[in-house]
Amino acid sequence: MLSNTQSIRDIEGYIVDPVDWSRELARQLASEENLELSEDYWQVLEFMRGYWLEHRVAPDVRHVIEYLVSEKGCDKKEAKKHLFELFPYGYVKQACKIAGMQRPRAWSTG
């Protein structure tokens, strides 16, 4: 496991600099949330990471839902349900944290 990840995380446990993210860190953060990362999780996390690398901002939950709609061929309601089955405590609380995003400040917690 990672040693002293607290130095790269803020007081709420979010990563301070998304550049410091790794799959190993994601597994540790997921474990802290009592989640075990399967392929469904990695699909979402990798989309979020790619979005961040391109835009240097965490994707809003609607972007993830749109991505799931296109990837899974489902409607928005089903995509949102799937996302919240993966991350039952919310997009910001779990998905953003595990994907190595800084804590989003200005938009819906989803």
Residue, then its C-alpha position, 0 to 999 in steps of 0.5 A: m500500500l501507499s505510505n503516507t498518502q495524507s500528505i497529498r490529500d486535503i483535510e477531507g481526503y481529496i487529492v491536493d494535486p490530481v497529477d499525484w493520482s495513481r491506480e494504486l491510490a484509487r484502490q486505497l481511496a476506494s477501500e476507505e469507502n468500502l468499495e472494491l473497484s471492478e471494471d465498471y468502476w474503472q470505466v468511470l474513473e478512466f473517463m473522469r481522468g481523461y476528462w481532467l487531463e484534457h480540461r484540467v477540471a473535474p467533469d460535472v456529473r452530467h458529463v459522466i452520465e452522458y459518457l455512460v449513455s454513449e458507452k452503455g447504450c442506455d438512457k440518462k435515467e438508467a445511466k444515473k442509476h448505474l452511477f449511483e449504484l457504483f457510488p452510493y454516497g454520491y458523485v462528489k463524495q466518492a467518484c471524484k475522490i477516488a478519481g483523484m479530483q480536487r474537491p469540486r466547489a461550484w457545482s452540484t454534488g449530484 
